[in-house]
């Protein structure tokens, strides 16, 4: 199971509503992959620096909720194969 969220300007997680995971170069996104016990923090190249900072803070808070999950920060253009496979997944 995968949960997908966008970090908004108030540092809140906004749940992604859609059928296919998508990335947007202007956004900071969080993907919680329960099967792999991993939280991906994806930062788009054109995302606002404030949102990138807030994404880091949100990921830190999530590490308390999911203490046995790995937090994996990812910058756009440096995505690992597992993440690229993930964003091709239907929710």
Backbone as a ProteinNet text record, in pm:
[ID]
protein_1_A
[PRIMARY]
XXXXXXXXXXXXXXXXXXXXXXXXXXXXXXXXXXXXXXXXXXXXXXXXXXXXXXXXXXXXXXXXXXXXXXXXXXXXXXXXXXXXXXXXXXX
[TERTIARY]
83.7	0	87.9	45.8	119.6	24.8	70.6	-0.8	83.2	18.6	89.8	35	127.1	89.4	172.5	115.2	187.1	209.5	322.7	348.6	297	202.1	152.2	230.2	194.3	269.4	254.1	158.2	143	209.8	294	366.6	271.5	161	64	71.2	40.1	31.2	-108.2	-113.9	-240.1	-242.4	-340.8	-346.1	-365.6	-289.5	-299.2	-425.6	-504.6	-627.3	-609.8	-590.3	-575	-552.1	-543.8	-525.6	-380.5	-301.4	-161.1	-75.6	29.4	119.8	189.2	195.4	258.4	351.7	458.2	548.2	534.4	565.1	554.8	677.6	754.4	880.2	865.2	742.8	717.4	677.2	675.8	621.2	719.6	686	753.8	648.7	682.7	587	640	547.4	581.2	505.4	578.4	518.7	551.1	448.9	467.3	437.1	542.3	529.7	532.2	415.2	404.2	468.6	457.6	516.4	668.4	731.8	877.7	923.5	827.2	858.5	953.8	912	993.8	906.7	961.1	898	991.4	941.8	1018.3	977.5	1076	1055.2	1113.9	1028	1071.8	1062.6	1172.9	1179.8	1198.3	1098.2	1107.3	1211.2	1272.6	1377	1327.7	1202.9	1149.9	1062.7	1064.2	985.7	1044.9	959.1	998.7	1089.7	1192.5	1287.5	1215.6	1114	1037.6	967.5	908.1	841	940.8	1060.4	1163.7	1200.3	1213.1	1243.4	1128.1	1006.1	889.3	879	916.2	916.7	1009.6	1125.3	1220.4	1161.8	1093.3	1031.5	918.8	838.7	728.9	784.6	890.3	952.2	1003.7	1059.2	1107.1	991.2	877	759.3	708.7	710.7	665.6	754.4	881.2	971	928.3	852.7	798.9	678.9	596.6	478.8	518.6	616	663	808.3	828.4	964.2	1048.6	985.8	1064.7	1075	1033.5	1043.6	1170.6	1226.3	1340.8	1288	1350.4	1318.3	1421.3	1373.5	1462.7	1436.8	1518.3	1504.2	1554.7	1482.2	1518.3	1504.3	1605.7	1598.3	1560.7	1479	1439.3	1563.5	1564.3	1677.4	1770.8	1755.8	1841	1758.7	1648.4	1558.3	1616.6	1613.2	1657.4	1554.2	1597.1	1510.3	1382.9	1393.4	1275.6	1171.5	1216.2	1122.4	1059.4	1138.8	1084.5	980.5	1005.2	907.4	779.8	796.7	684	592.7	647.4	561.9	489.6	521.5	444.2	332.7	314.7	216.7	80.3	-24.6	-159.4	-193.3	-263.9	-307.1	-429.4
-118.5	0	124.4	225	350.3	465.8	556	680.2	791.8	883.6	992.6	1126.8	1220.8	1351.5	1460.7	1579.2	1699	1782.9	1851	1945.4	2081	2138.9	2270.3	2381	2506.5	2619.7	2637.1	2566.4	2570.4	2449.7	2379	2261.2	2149.7	2138.8	2033.1	1930.2	1806.7	1700.5	1702.8	1716.4	1713.6	1582.5	1498.2	1366.4	1377.1	1296.8	1291.6	1216.9	1277.9	1214.9	1185.8	1062.8	1024.1	875.1	827.1	684	644.9	737.2	708.1	813.1	767.2	859.8	946.9	1076	1170.2	1260.9	1301	1399.3	1529	1639.9	1772.3	1850.5	1900.5	1968.3	2087	2139.3	2255.4	2217.1	2088.3	2045	1960.8	1947.7	1854.8	1751	1624.7	1516.3	1413.6	1348	1242.5	1116.6	1006.6	877.3	781.9	730.7	633.6	496.6	413.6	280	179.7	132.6	46.7	-89.9	-146.1	-278	-276.8	-167.8	-156.4	-82.9	-36.8	40.4	155.6	234.5	345.9	468.9	584	712.3	786.6	813.6	890.4	1036.3	1123.6	1267.7	1316	1343.4	1381.6	1532.2	1594.5	1739.9	1775.2	1842.8	1887.4	1997.4	2004.5	2104	2247.1	2272.3	2408.7	2434.8	2343.5	2363.6	2478.4	2549.7	2661.2	2611.8	2688.5	2648.4	2630	2711	2698	2562.1	2521.9	2392.4	2278.1	2293.5	2190.8	2178.4	2291.7	2291.8	2229.2	2266.7	2210.8	2060	2016	1873	1797.6	1855.7	1793.7	1784.2	1889.4	1888.3	1785.3	1778.9	1682	1540.2	1515.4	1381.7	1346.3	1444.3	1420	1381.7	1449.8	1415.3	1275.6	1241.9	1109.3	999.2	1031.1	930.4	889.3	975.9	938.8	845.6	873.7	790.7	653.7	653.6	529.8	505.9	476	467.5	357	254.1	146.6	162.2	279.2	306.4	385.7	364.6	444.7	571.9	684.5	810.3	828.1	839.7	851	981.8	1083.8	1207.7	1187.4	1243.2	1227.2	1362.7	1399.8	1520	1480.1	1564	1536.6	1520.6	1416.1	1385.6	1282.1	1252.4	1153.6	1041.1	1007.2	906.3	766.1	685.7	546.3	464.6	351.4	265.8	226.3	196.5	155.8	266.9	391.1	503.2	521	511	523.7	415.9	296.2	189.7	225.2	282.2	319.9	420.2	522.2	627	579.2	461.3	400.4	313.2	309.1	223.2	290.6	213.5	265.7	254.8	353.5	351	264.6
0	0	0	-78.6	-88.9	-57.5	26.9	51.3	-8.8	-78.8	-144.5	-95.2	-69.8	-17.2	-83.3	-85.4	-126.2	-1.3	6.3	115.7	68.9	141.5	100.1	169.8	142.6	195.8	346.3	408.1	553.8	620.2	546.4	596	636.5	565.8	590.6	479.5	515.1	415.9	354.5	222.9	150.1	72.9	102.8	40.9	-109.7	-183	-328.2	-365.8	-451.4	-499.1	-647.5	-680.7	-819.6	-829.6	-951.8	-972.3	-995.5	-1048.3	-1076.2	-1005.9	-938.6	-871.1	-974.4	-948.2	-1039.7	-962.1	-1028.2	-968.9	-1047.7	-982.8	-1043	-999.8	-1095.4	-1067.1	-972.5	-956.1	-869.5	-727.9	-696.9	-568.3	-487	-359.3	-269.2	-231.9	-252.3	-233.4	-135.2	-67.9	27.3	-13.6	-23.1	-55.2	59.2	125.2	232.7	174.1	164.7	105.7	219.9	257.6	374.8	353.5	234.1	207.6	225.6	183.3	191.9	317.5	399.2	519.8	487.8	387.6	340.4	321.8	361.4	333.8	238.8	117	19.2	28.3	43.1	39.8	-91.9	-188.9	-323.1	-337.8	-381.2	-396.4	-543.2	-600	-738.6	-754.2	-872.4	-897.8	-881.5	-917.6	-914.3	-791.9	-696.9	-574.3	-493.9	-426.1	-342.3	-230.3	-197.6	-92.9	41	68.3	192.5	196.6	84.3	79.8	97	43.2	61.9	209.4	275.8	419.1	497.8	463.3	531.5	507.1	389.1	359.3	451.8	478.4	570.1	710.5	753.2	886.5	894.9	789.3	787.7	790.2	714.8	714.2	852.9	923	1059.6	1151	1135.9	1216.6	1181.4	1052.5	1010.6	1067.4	1091.5	1146.1	1287.2	1355.8	1487.1	1472.3	1371.9	1345.7	1293.1	1204.3	1140.9	1182.8	1308.7	1363.4	1301.3	1244.5	1183.5	1030.7	977.6	834.4	806.2	686.4	641.5	575.4	603.7	536.8	426	302	186.1	113.1	137.9	61.6	-81.1	-177.8	-318.8	-387.4	-463.3	-545.3	-686.8	-751	-888.4	-976.5	-1053.7	-1140.6	-1081.8	-952.1	-884.5	-823.3	-887.6	-834.8	-850.1	-742.4	-753	-831.4	-882.7	-963.9	-889.2	-760.4	-682.3	-679.8	-672.2	-671.3	-809	-914.4	-1049.6	-1076.3	-1025.4	-1038.7	-961.5	-844.3	-759.8	-828.1	-890.5	-948.1	-1072.6	-1119.5	-1226.7	-1175	-1042.5	-975.9	-968.5	-988.7	-966.8	-819.6	-770.5	-630.1	-614.9
[MASK]
+++++++++++++++++++++++++++++++++++++++++++++++++++++++++++++++++++++++++++++++++++++++++++

